[in-house]
Amino acid sequence: GKMAISGGGKCLRFLLIFFNFIIFVVGCVLTGFGIYIVVKAKEYEVTGSANAIPAFALGLGVIILVLGFLGCVGAWKLNSCFLKTFALIVAVLVIVEIVCGILLIVYKDKVKEYATEYFTDAIKQVEGIGNEKLEKAVSALQQELKCCGADGPTDWANPAKYCCKKGELT
């Protein structure tokens, strides 16, 4: 149903519409990026746990897109159902963020272990089956992070070929 609002409420309504429109646009961009990296993951023939990151990015984009839409349209049309759904999703997201933050702090070693396992799996795919597209992605990541391997150059059977300069093993 429709709700009546006063002068101060009109300002808050405008702010809610404005900021939720920005959130909606960010959600659209993130969803587009999520779709792009899911397609790239397929293109790079990524398998196993490596698919989790593109799927997460896509899911997050869709959630942000829906949230921005509900907040923006709910405030614009004064639709109490949209606004209540928006408030419920925001409340759930705040709780989930707090829980995730606590879990990250408590299980930071497990998160590092998972990231190491993910990267080691990618290295095995590059060296084992010769996945050239994944090799480019791994090389770019190693250059960006200025590292070699998940734990070090010894993760590679031939580190000189994949990440170390001649005579350098660090």
ROMI-293977 format. One record per atom (N, C-alpha, C): residue in one letter; atom name; x, y, z; residue number from 1. Coordinates in Angstrom, 2 decimals, always signed. Last residue first. Layout:
<atoms>
("A","CA",(X,Y,Z),NUM);
...
</atoms>
This chain:
<atoms>
("T","N",(+63.23,-17.32,-5.24),170);
("T","CA",(+62.52,-16.74,-4.09),170);
("T","C",(+61.24,-16.07,-4.55),170);
("L","N",(+65.36,-18.18,-6.94),169);
("L","CA",(+64.36,-19.12,-6.42),169);
("L","C",(+63.68,-18.56,-5.18),169);
("E","N",(+67.17,-17.41,-9.80),168);
("E","CA",(+66.42,-16.84,-8.67),168);
("E","C",(+65.38,-17.86,-8.21),168);
("G","N",(+68.33,-18.28,-12.12),167);
("G","CA",(+69.18,-18.17,-10.95),167);
("G","C",(+68.48,-17.64,-9.72),167);
("K","N",(+66.01,-16.56,-14.13),166);
("K","CA",(+67.15,-17.50,-14.06),166);
("K","C",(+68.02,-17.21,-12.85),166);
("K","N",(+63.00,-15.85,-12.29),165);
("K","CA",(+64.02,-15.46,-13.27),165);
("K","C",(+65.19,-16.45,-13.10),165);
("C","N",(+60.05,-17.82,-11.97),164);
("C","CA",(+61.31,-17.32,-11.43),164);
("C","C",(+62.26,-16.93,-12.55),164);
("C","N",(+57.71,-18.88,-13.21),163);
("C","CA",(+57.66,-17.64,-12.44),163);
("C","C",(+58.99,-17.08,-11.96),163);
("Y","N",(+57.84,-21.05,-15.04),162);
("Y","CA",(+56.56,-20.42,-14.74),162);
("Y","C",(+56.63,-19.11,-13.97),162);
("K","N",(+60.44,-21.99,-15.41),161);
("K","CA",(+59.57,-21.86,-16.57),161);
("K","C",(+58.34,-20.98,-16.27),161);
("A","N",(+61.44,-22.15,-12.86),160);
("A","CA",(+62.09,-21.23,-13.80),160);
("A","C",(+61.19,-20.98,-15.01),160);
("P","N",(+59.98,-24.22,-11.62),159);
("P","CA",(+59.67,-22.82,-11.31),159);
("P","C",(+60.28,-21.82,-12.29),159);
("N","N",(+58.83,-27.01,-12.31),158);
("N","CA",(+59.84,-26.24,-13.03),158);
("N","C",(+59.59,-24.74,-12.80),158);
("A","N",(+57.00,-27.79,-10.48),157);
("A","CA",(+58.02,-28.77,-10.84),157);
("A","C",(+59.18,-28.04,-11.53),157);
("W","N",(+56.02,-25.54,-7.94),156);
("W","CA",(+56.16,-25.81,-9.36),156);
("W","C",(+57.23,-26.89,-9.56),156);
("D","N",(+56.42,-25.25,-5.29),155);
("D","CA",(+55.11,-25.76,-5.72),155);
("D","C",(+55.13,-26.15,-7.19),155);
("T","N",(+58.81,-23.98,-4.90),154);
("T","CA",(+58.84,-25.45,-4.90),154);
("T","C",(+57.49,-26.06,-5.25),154);
("P","N",(+58.30,-21.26,-4.70),153);
("P","CA",(+58.68,-21.80,-6.01),153);
("P","C",(+58.66,-23.33,-6.07),153);
("G","N",(+55.48,-21.23,-2.36),152);
("G","CA",(+56.80,-20.85,-2.82),152);
("G","C",(+57.12,-21.52,-4.14),152);
("D","N",(+52.84,-21.64,-1.92),151);
("D","CA",(+53.70,-21.49,-0.73),151);
("D","C",(+55.10,-21.02,-1.11),151);
("A","N",(+52.00,-21.26,-4.61),150);
("A","CA",(+51.09,-21.01,-3.49),150);
("A","C",(+51.88,-20.76,-2.20),150);
("G","N",(+54.19,-19.47,-6.95),149);
("G","CA",(+53.55,-20.63,-6.34),149);
("G","C",(+52.63,-20.24,-5.20),149);
("C","N",(+55.60,-16.56,-6.24),148);
("C","CA",(+55.85,-17.70,-7.11),148);
("C","C",(+55.29,-18.93,-6.42),148);
("C","N",(+54.67,-13.04,-6.38),147);
("C","CA",(+54.94,-14.30,-5.70),147);
("C","C",(+55.20,-15.40,-6.74),147);
("K","N",(+53.37,-10.53,-6.84),146);
("K","CA",(+54.83,-10.66,-6.72),146);
("K","C",(+55.21,-11.90,-5.92),146);
("L","N",(+50.78,-10.28,-7.51),145);
("L","CA",(+51.07,-10.47,-6.08),145);
("L","C",(+52.56,-10.58,-5.79),145);
("E","N",(+51.08,-10.00,-10.30),144);
("E","CA",(+50.36,-8.98,-9.53),144);
("E","C",(+50.72,-9.05,-8.05),144);
("Q","N",(+52.41,-12.37,-10.96),143);
("Q","CA",(+53.05,-11.08,-11.22),143);
("Q","C",(+52.42,-9.99,-10.37),143);
("Q","N",(+50.46,-14.25,-10.20),142);
("Q","CA",(+51.79,-14.28,-9.57),142);
("Q","C",(+52.52,-12.95,-9.77),142);
("L","N",(+48.41,-13.52,-11.97),141);
("L","CA",(+48.21,-13.43,-10.52),141);
("L","C",(+49.54,-13.40,-9.78),141);
("A","N",(+49.61,-14.13,-14.42),140);
("A","CA",(+49.18,-12.75,-14.15),140);
("A","C",(+48.99,-12.53,-12.64),140);
("S","N",(+49.94,-16.90,-14.09),139);
("S","CA",(+51.11,-16.03,-14.28),139);
("S","C",(+50.77,-14.58,-13.95),139);
("V","N",(+47.25,-17.69,-13.96),138);
("V","CA",(+48.13,-17.93,-12.82),138);
("V","C",(+49.36,-17.03,-12.90),138);
("A","N",(+46.40,-16.96,-16.56),137);
("A","CA",(+45.75,-16.38,-15.38),137);
("A","C",(+46.64,-16.52,-14.15),137);
("K","N",(+48.06,-18.56,-18.14),136);
("K","CA",(+48.11,-17.10,-18.29),136);
("K","C",(+47.52,-16.42,-17.05),136);
("E","N",(+47.18,-21.07,-17.29),135);
("E","CA",(+48.58,-20.68,-17.07),135);
("E","C",(+48.73,-19.16,-17.16),135);
("L","N",(+44.66,-21.17,-18.30),134);
("L","CA",(+44.80,-21.05,-16.85),134);
("L","C",(+46.23,-20.63,-16.51),134);
("K","N",(+45.39,-21.48,-20.97),133);
("K","CA",(+44.61,-20.31,-20.57),133);
("K","C",(+44.72,-20.08,-19.07),133);
("E","N",(+46.75,-23.95,-20.97),132);
("E","CA",(+47.46,-22.72,-21.33),132);
("E","C",(+46.71,-21.47,-20.87),132);
("N","N",(+47.02,-26.66,-19.23),131);
("N","CA",(+45.95,-25.69,-19.46),131);
("N","C",(+46.58,-24.31,-19.69),131);
("G","N",(+48.47,-29.11,-18.92),130);
("G","CA",(+48.90,-28.06,-19.86),130);
("G","C",(+47.82,-27.08,-20.22),130);
("I","N",(+47.96,-30.96,-17.06),129);
("I","CA",(+47.24,-31.12,-18.33),129);
("I","C",(+47.57,-30.02,-19.33),129);
("G","N",(+50.11,-30.26,-15.15),128);
("G","CA",(+49.65,-31.62,-15.45),128);
("G","C",(+49.01,-31.77,-16.82),128);
("E","N",(+50.55,-27.50,-14.99),127);
("E","CA",(+51.67,-28.40,-15.28),127);
("E","C",(+51.20,-29.78,-15.74),127);
("V","N",(+47.91,-26.53,-14.62),126);
("V","CA",(+48.82,-25.91,-15.60),126);
("V","C",(+49.92,-26.90,-15.99),126);
("Q","N",(+46.93,-28.15,-12.58),125);
("Q","CA",(+46.25,-28.14,-13.88),125);
("Q","C",(+47.17,-27.58,-14.97),125);
("K","N",(+48.70,-27.46,-10.54),124);
("K","CA",(+48.67,-28.86,-11.03),124);
("K","C",(+48.00,-28.93,-12.39),124);
("I","N",(+47.96,-24.79,-10.19),123);
("I","CA",(+49.33,-25.11,-10.63),123);
("I","C",(+49.38,-26.52,-11.21),123);
("A","N",(+45.36,-25.13,-9.20),122);
("A","CA",(+45.56,-24.43,-10.48),122);
("A","C",(+46.95,-24.75,-11.05),122);
("D","N",(+45.99,-26.34,-6.77),121);
("D","CA",(+45.17,-27.07,-7.75),121);
("D","C",(+45.35,-26.45,-9.15),121);
("T","N",(+47.26,-24.21,-5.55),120);
("T","CA",(+48.03,-25.43,-5.82),120);
("T","C",(+47.31,-26.28,-6.87),120);
("F","N",(+45.08,-22.50,-5.26),119);
("F","CA",(+46.19,-22.10,-6.12),119);
("F","C",(+47.05,-23.30,-6.50),119);
("Y","N",(+43.49,-24.00,-3.47),118);
("Y","CA",(+42.94,-23.53,-4.74),118);
("Y","C",(+44.06,-23.22,-5.73),118);
("E","N",(+45.24,-24.22,-1.29),117);
("E","CA",(+44.78,-25.43,-1.99),117);
("E","C",(+44.25,-25.09,-3.38),117);
("T","N",(+45.41,-21.52,-0.57),116);
("T","CA",(+46.62,-22.24,-0.97),116);
("T","C",(+46.26,-23.48,-1.77),116);
("A","N",(+42.76,-21.07,+0.16),115);
("A","CA",(+43.35,-20.29,-0.94),115);
("A","C",(+44.60,-20.97,-1.48),115);
("Y","N",(+42.59,-22.88,+2.31),114);
("Y","CA",(+41.72,-23.04,+1.14),114);
("Y","C",(+42.30,-22.31,-0.06),114);
("E","N",(+44.46,-21.73,+4.08),113);
("E","CA",(+44.65,-23.11,+3.60),113);
("E","C",(+43.83,-23.36,+2.33),113);
("K","N",(+43.22,-19.32,+4.59),112);
("K","CA",(+44.53,-19.31,+3.93),112);
("K","C",(+44.81,-20.69,+3.32),112);
("V","N",(+41.00,-20.36,+5.90),111);
("V","CA",(+40.80,-19.56,+4.68),111);
("V","C",(+42.10,-19.53,+3.89),111);
("K","N",(+42.22,-21.53,+8.10),110);
("K","CA",(+41.49,-22.39,+7.16),110);
("K","C",(+41.28,-21.66,+5.83),110);
("D","N",(+43.19,-19.25,+9.37),109);
("D","CA",(+44.14,-20.25,+8.90),109);
("D","C",(+43.49,-21.18,+7.88),109);
("K","N",(+40.83,-17.92,+10.08),108);
("K","CA",(+41.72,-17.31,+9.08),108);
("K","C",(+42.74,-18.31,+8.54),108);
("Y","N",(+38.59,-18.50,+11.70),107);
("Y","CA",(+39.11,-19.53,+10.78),107);
("Y","C",(+40.07,-18.98,+9.74),107);
("V","N",(+38.09,-16.15,+13.19),106);
("V","CA",(+38.28,-17.43,+13.88),106);
("V","C",(+38.98,-18.46,+12.98),106);
("I","N",(+37.82,-14.25,+11.15),105);
("I","CA",(+38.80,-14.05,+12.21),105);
("I","C",(+39.13,-15.39,+12.88),105);
("L","N",(+35.74,-15.37,+9.66),104);
("L","CA",(+37.04,-15.10,+9.02),104);
("L","C",(+38.13,-14.93,+10.07),104);
("L","N",(+33.69,-15.39,+11.60),103);
("L","CA",(+34.22,-16.66,+11.07),103);
("L","C",(+35.58,-16.48,+10.40),103);
("I","N",(+33.30,-12.61,+11.88),102);
("I","CA",(+33.74,-13.42,+13.03),102);
("I","C",(+34.35,-14.73,+12.56),102);
("G","N",(+32.43,-12.04,+9.27),101);
("G","CA",(+33.60,-11.38,+9.83),101);
("G","C",(+34.18,-12.15,+11.00),101);
("C","N",(+30.11,-13.63,+9.15),100);
("C","CA",(+31.25,-13.91,+8.25),100);
("C","C",(+32.53,-13.27,+8.77),100);
("V","N",(+28.53,-12.31,+11.10),99);
("V","CA",(+28.89,-13.72,+11.27),99);
("V","C",(+30.10,-14.07,+10.41),99);
("I","N",(+28.33,-9.78,+9.87),98);
("I","CA",(+28.92,-9.91,+11.21),98);
("I","C",(+29.39,-11.34,+11.45),98);
("E","N",(+27.03,-10.50,+7.47),97);
("E","CA",(+28.35,-9.86,+7.45),97);
("E","C",(+29.06,-9.99,+8.80),97);
("V","N",(+24.60,-11.53,+8.48),96);
("V","CA",(+25.50,-12.42,+7.74),96);
("V","C",(+26.92,-11.83,+7.70),96);
("I","N",(+23.53,-9.14,+9.58),95);
("I","CA",(+23.80,-10.30,+10.44),95);
("I","C",(+24.79,-11.25,+9.78),95);
("V","N",(+23.31,-7.66,+7.21),94);
("V","CA",(+24.14,-7.16,+8.31),94);
("V","C",(+24.50,-8.30,+9.25),94);
("L","N",(+21.51,-9.30,+5.77),93);
("L","CA",(+22.87,-9.08,+5.27),93);
("L","C",(+23.81,-8.56,+6.36),93);
("V","N",(+19.19,-9.03,+7.35),92);
("V","CA",(+19.81,-10.35,+7.19),92);
("V","C",(+21.26,-10.19,+6.73),92);
("A","N",(+18.73,-6.26,+6.98),91);
("A","CA",(+18.96,-6.80,+8.32),91);
("A","C",(+19.66,-8.16,+8.26),91);
("V","N",(+18.32,-6.20,+4.19),90);
("V","CA",(+19.43,-5.44,+4.78),90);
("V","C",(+19.75,-5.99,+6.17),90);
("I","N",(+16.00,-7.80,+4.03),89);
("I","CA",(+17.23,-8.25,+3.37),89);
("I","C",(+18.44,-7.52,+3.95),89);
("L","N",(+14.21,-6.14,+5.50),88);
("L","CA",(+14.49,-7.50,+5.95),88);
("L","C",(+15.80,-8.01,+5.34),88);
("A","N",(+14.16,-3.84,+3.89),87);
("A","CA",(+14.64,-3.76,+5.28),87);
("A","C",(+15.01,-5.14,+5.82),87);
("F","N",(+13.01,-4.95,+1.53),86);
("F","CA",(+14.33,-4.31,+1.50),86);
("F","C",(+14.94,-4.28,+2.91),86);
("T","N",(+10.52,-5.67,+2.53),85);
("T","CA",(+11.41,-6.72,+2.00),85);
("T","C",(+12.84,-6.21,+1.97),85);
("K","N",(+9.60,-3.11,+3.14),84);
("K","CA",(+9.74,-4.09,+4.22),84);
("K","C",(+10.66,-5.24,+3.79),84);
("L","N",(+9.58,-1.98,+0.56),83);
("L","CA",(+10.44,-1.41,+1.60),83);
("L","C",(+10.64,-2.36,+2.77),83);
("F","N",(+7.70,-3.59,-0.76),82);
("F","CA",(+9.09,-3.53,-1.25),82);
("F","C",(+10.02,-3.04,-0.15),82);
("C","N",(+5.47,-2.94,+0.86),81);
("C","CA",(+5.91,-4.34,+0.72),81);
("C","C",(+7.38,-4.39,+0.26),81);
("S","N",(+5.10,-0.20,+0.50),80);
("S","CA",(+5.53,-0.69,+1.81),80);
("S","C",(+6.03,-2.13,+1.75),80);
("N","N",(+6.00,+1.92,-1.91),79);
("N","CA",(+5.46,+0.57,-1.78),79);
("N","C",(+5.99,-0.05,-0.48),79);
("L","N",(+6.59,+4.40,-3.06),78);
("L","CA",(+6.05,+4.32,-1.70),78);
("L","C",(+5.37,+2.97,-1.45),78);
("K","N",(+7.97,+4.50,-5.38),77);
("K","CA",(+6.53,+4.23,-5.50),77);
("K","C",(+5.82,+4.19,-4.14),77);
("W","N",(+10.52,+5.06,-4.28),76);
("W","CA",(+9.96,+5.88,-5.35),76);
("W","C",(+8.45,+5.74,-5.43),76);
("A","N",(+10.95,+3.04,-2.41),75);
("A","CA",(+10.91,+4.44,-1.97),75);
("A","C",(+10.24,+5.33,-3.01),75);
("G","N",(+10.84,+0.77,-4.12),74);
("G","CA",(+10.00,+0.86,-2.93),74);
("G","C",(+9.86,+2.29,-2.45),74);
("V","N",(+12.85,+1.33,-5.97),73);
("V","CA",(+11.46,+1.31,-6.43),73);
("V","C",(+10.49,+1.43,-5.25),73);
("C","N",(+15.10,+1.22,-4.15),72);
("C","CA",(+14.85,+2.35,-5.05),72);
("C","C",(+13.38,+2.42,-5.46),72);
("G","N",(+14.91,-1.28,-2.80),71);
("G","CA",(+15.01,-0.01,-2.08),71);
("G","C",(+14.62,+1.18,-2.93),71);
("L","N",(+14.78,-3.13,-4.96),70);
("L","CA",(+13.71,-3.07,-3.95),70);
("L","C",(+13.72,-1.73,-3.21),70);
("F","N",(+17.23,-2.54,-6.30),69);
("F","CA",(+15.94,-2.41,-6.98),69);
("F","C",(+14.81,-2.25,-5.97),69);
("G","N",(+19.16,-3.15,-4.36),68);
("G","CA",(+19.05,-1.79,-4.88),68);
("G","C",(+17.71,-1.55,-5.55),68);
("L","N",(+18.61,-5.94,-4.12),67);
("L","CA",(+18.51,-5.05,-2.97),67);
("L","C",(+18.34,-3.60,-3.42),67);
("V","N",(+19.20,-6.88,-6.69),66);
("V","CA",(+17.83,-7.02,-6.16),66);
("V","C",(+17.62,-6.05,-5.00),66);
("L","N",(+21.99,-6.24,-6.76),65);
("L","CA",(+21.06,-5.73,-7.77),65);
("L","C",(+19.63,-5.75,-7.25),65);
("I","N",(+22.96,-7.77,-4.65),64);
("I","CA",(+23.08,-6.31,-4.58),64);
("I","C",(+22.11,-5.65,-5.57),64);
("I","N",(+22.41,-10.35,-5.67),63);
("I","CA",(+21.84,-9.92,-4.39),63);
("I","C",(+21.86,-8.39,-4.29),63);
("V","N",(+23.98,-10.32,-8.02),62);
("V","CA",(+22.52,-10.47,-8.12),62);
("V","C",(+21.84,-9.99,-6.83),62);
("G","N",(+26.58,-10.12,-6.91),61);
("G","CA",(+26.05,-9.10,-7.82),61);
("G","C",(+24.55,-9.13,-7.91),61);
("L","N",(+26.74,-12.54,-5.52),60);
("L","CA",(+26.80,-11.27,-4.79),60);
("L","C",(+26.24,-10.14,-5.64),60);
("G","N",(+26.70,-14.35,-7.68),59);
("G","CA",(+25.65,-14.37,-6.66),59);
("G","C",(+25.58,-13.06,-5.88),59);
("L","N",(+29.12,-13.64,-8.98),58);
("L","CA",(+27.84,-13.53,-9.67),58);
("L","C",(+26.68,-13.47,-8.67),58);
("A","N",(+30.98,-14.25,-6.98),57);
("A","CA",(+30.90,-12.88,-7.51),57);
("A","C",(+29.56,-12.65,-8.22),57);
("F","N",(+30.53,-17.03,-6.70),56);
("F","CA",(+30.30,-16.12,-5.57),56);
("F","C",(+30.12,-14.69,-6.06),56);
("A","N",(+31.36,-17.95,-9.20),55);
("A","CA",(+29.96,-18.15,-8.79),55);
("A","C",(+29.60,-17.21,-7.64),55);
("P","N",(+34.11,-17.30,-9.16),54);
("P","CA",(+33.21,-16.67,-10.14),54);
("P","C",(+31.73,-16.80,-9.74),54);
("I","N",(+34.81,-18.98,-6.85),53);
("I","CA",(+34.99,-17.53,-6.84),53);
("I","C",(+34.12,-16.84,-7.89),53);
("A","N",(+34.30,-21.68,-7.54),52);
("A","CA",(+33.59,-21.04,-6.42),52);
("A","C",(+33.67,-19.52,-6.48),52);
("N","N",(+35.90,-22.87,-9.40),51);
("N","CA",(+34.65,-22.28,-9.88),51);
("N","C",(+33.90,-21.52,-8.79),51);
("A","N",(+37.94,-24.08,-8.04),50);
("A","CA",(+38.24,-22.80,-8.69),50);
("A","C",(+36.98,-22.12,-9.22),50);
("S","N",(+37.24,-26.59,-7.27),49);
("S","CA",(+36.99,-25.50,-6.33),49);
("S","C",(+37.24,-24.13,-6.94),49);
("G","N",(+36.74,-27.78,-10.63),48);
("G","CA",(+36.79,-27.99,-9.18),48);
("G","C",(+36.50,-26.75,-8.38),48);
("T","N",(+38.33,-25.94,-13.34),47);
("T","CA",(+37.51,-27.02,-12.77),47);
("T","C",(+37.60,-27.01,-11.26),47);
("V","N",(+38.51,-23.88,-16.18),46);
("V","CA",(+38.73,-24.01,-14.75),46);
("V","C",(+37.79,-25.08,-14.21),46);
("E","N",(+38.82,-23.14,-18.85),45);
("E","CA",(+38.61,-24.55,-18.50),45);
("E","C",(+38.95,-24.81,-17.03),45);
("Y","N",(+38.73,-20.62,-19.63),44);
("Y","CA",(+40.03,-21.07,-19.12),44);
("Y","C",(+39.98,-22.53,-18.67),44);
("E","N",(+36.00,-20.54,-20.19),43);
("E","CA",(+36.96,-20.39,-21.28),43);
("E","C",(+38.35,-20.89,-20.88),43);
("K","N",(+34.98,-20.67,-17.64),42);
("K","CA",(+34.66,-21.76,-18.58),42);
("K","C",(+35.68,-21.76,-19.72),42);
("A","N",(+36.00,-18.27,-16.74),41);
("A","CA",(+36.38,-19.50,-16.04),41);
("A","C",(+36.10,-20.71,-16.93),41);
("K","N",(+34.68,-16.49,-18.45),40);
("K","CA",(+36.13,-16.64,-18.55),40);
("K","C",(+36.61,-17.92,-17.87),40);
("V","N",(+32.07,-16.82,-17.45),39);
("V","CA",(+32.35,-17.17,-18.84),39);
("V","C",(+33.85,-17.39,-19.02),39);
("V","N",(+32.51,-15.81,-14.88),38);
("V","CA",(+32.01,-17.18,-15.03),38);
("V","C",(+32.31,-17.68,-16.45),38);
("I","N",(+33.29,-13.22,-15.49),37);
("I","CA",(+34.31,-14.14,-14.96),37);
("I","C",(+33.84,-15.58,-14.95),37);
("Y","N",(+30.84,-12.22,-16.62),36);
("Y","CA",(+32.09,-12.20,-17.39),36);
("Y","C",(+33.10,-13.21,-16.83),36);
("I","N",(+29.11,-12.45,-14.46),35);
("I","CA",(+28.84,-13.23,-15.67),35);
("I","C",(+30.12,-13.34,-16.51),35);
("G","N",(+30.39,-10.58,-12.77),34);
("G","CA",(+30.23,-11.99,-12.36),34);
("G","C",(+29.99,-12.89,-13.56),34);
("F","N",(+30.06,-8.24,-14.24),33);
("F","CA",(+31.42,-8.74,-13.99),33);
("F","C",(+31.37,-10.21,-13.60),33);
("G","N",(+27.25,-8.08,-14.08),32);
("G","CA",(+27.92,-8.18,-15.39),32);
("G","C",(+29.32,-8.73,-15.26),32);
("T","N",(+27.05,-7.81,-11.31),31);
("T","CA",(+26.44,-8.96,-11.97),31);
("T","C",(+27.06,-9.18,-13.35),31);
("L","N",(+28.37,-5.35,-11.01),30);
("L","CA",(+28.92,-6.55,-10.37),30);
("L","C",(+28.33,-7.83,-10.99),30);
("V","N",(+26.61,-3.69,-12.45),29);
("V","CA",(+28.01,-3.81,-12.87),29);
("V","C",(+28.61,-5.09,-12.30),29);
("C","N",(+24.26,-4.03,-10.93),28);
("C","CA",(+24.27,-4.36,-12.36),28);
("C","C",(+25.70,-4.59,-12.85),28);
("G","N",(+25.16,-3.06,-8.45),27);
("G","CA",(+24.71,-4.45,-8.58),27);
("G","C",(+24.70,-4.91,-10.03),27);
("V","N",(+25.59,-0.40,-9.15),26);
("V","CA",(+26.74,-1.21,-8.72),26);
("V","C",(+26.39,-2.70,-8.84),26);
("V","N",(+22.88,+0.26,-9.63),25);
("V","CA",(+23.86,+0.34,-10.73),25);
("V","C",(+25.10,-0.50,-10.40),25);
("F","N",(+21.86,-0.13,-7.01),24);
("F","CA",(+21.32,-0.90,-8.13),24);
("F","C",(+22.31,-0.92,-9.29),24);
("I","N",(+23.28,+1.83,-5.63),23);
("I","CA",(+23.47,+0.41,-5.27),23);
("I","C",(+22.99,-0.49,-6.40),23);
("I","N",(+22.16,+4.07,-6.89),22);
("I","CA",(+23.60,+3.82,-7.01),22);
("I","C",(+23.90,+2.35,-6.69),22);
("F","N",(+19.55,+3.72,-6.00),21);
("F","CA",(+19.80,+3.70,-7.43),21);
("F","C",(+21.29,+3.42,-7.68),21);
("N","N",(+19.94,+4.04,-3.29),20);
("N","CA",(+19.59,+2.72,-3.77),20);
("N","C",(+19.70,+2.60,-5.28),20);
("F","N",(+20.51,+6.78,-3.21),19);
("F","CA",(+21.54,+5.81,-2.83),19);
("F","C",(+21.21,+4.39,-3.29),19);
("F","N",(+18.00,+7.85,-4.22),18);
("F","CA",(+19.30,+8.16,-4.80),18);
("F","C",(+20.34,+7.08,-4.49),18);
("I","N",(+16.01,+6.83,-2.48),17);
("I","CA",(+15.94,+6.57,-3.93),17);
("I","C",(+17.33,+6.74,-4.55),17);
("L","N",(+16.95,+7.89,-0.06),16);
("L","CA",(+16.79,+6.44,-0.21),16);
("L","C",(+16.74,+6.05,-1.69),16);
("L","N",(+16.82,+10.63,-0.62),15);
("L","CA",(+18.11,+10.01,-0.32),15);
("L","C",(+18.05,+8.49,-0.50),15);
("F","N",(+14.02,+10.90,-0.96),14);
("F","CA",(+14.93,+11.21,-2.07),14);
("F","C",(+16.28,+10.54,-1.85),14);
("R","N",(+13.22,+10.19,+1.66),13);
("R","CA",(+12.77,+9.39,+0.51),13);
("R","C",(+13.69,+9.62,-0.69),13);
("L","N",(+14.31,+12.29,+3.11),12);
("L","CA",(+14.78,+10.92,+3.36),12);
("L","C",(+14.41,+10.00,+2.20),12);
("C","N",(+12.72,+14.33,+2.02),11);
("C","CA",(+14.18,+14.39,+1.88),11);
("C","C",(+14.77,+12.99,+2.08),11);
("K","N",(+10.23,+13.50,+2.85),10);
("K","CA",(+10.49,+13.62,+1.41),10);
("K","C",(+11.99,+13.66,+1.14),10);
("G","N",(+10.37,+13.69,+5.58),9);
("G","CA",(+10.30,+12.35,+5.00),9);
("G","C",(+10.59,+12.37,+3.51),9);
("G","N",(+10.16,+16.39,+5.92),8);
("G","CA",(+11.43,+15.74,+6.24),8);
("G","C",(+11.51,+14.35,+5.65),8);
("G","N",(+7.38,+16.64,+5.04),7);
("G","CA",(+8.50,+17.34,+4.40),7);
("G","C",(+9.85,+16.70,+4.65),7);
("S","N",(+5.77,+13.31,+5.23),6);
("S","CA",(+5.87,+14.75,+5.48),6);
("S","C",(+7.09,+15.35,+4.77),6);
("I","N",(+3.78,+10.81,+3.50),5);
("I","CA",(+5.03,+11.28,+4.11),5);
("I","C",(+5.05,+12.80,+4.21),5);
("A","N",(+1.71,+7.92,+3.47),4);
("A","CA",(+1.80,+9.38,+3.41),4);
("A","C",(+3.09,+9.81,+4.09),4);
("M","N",(+2.01,+5.02,+1.43),3);
("M","CA",(+2.22,+5.64,+2.73),3);
("M","C",(+2.28,+7.16,+2.53),3);
("K","N",(+0.16,+2.38,-0.19),2);
("K","CA",(+0.85,+3.69,-0.21),2);
("K","C",(+0.96,+4.24,+1.20),2);
("G","N",(+0.82,-1.19,+0.00),1);
("G","CA",(+0.00,+0.00,+0.00),1);
("G","C",(+0.85,+1.24,+0.00),1);
</atoms>
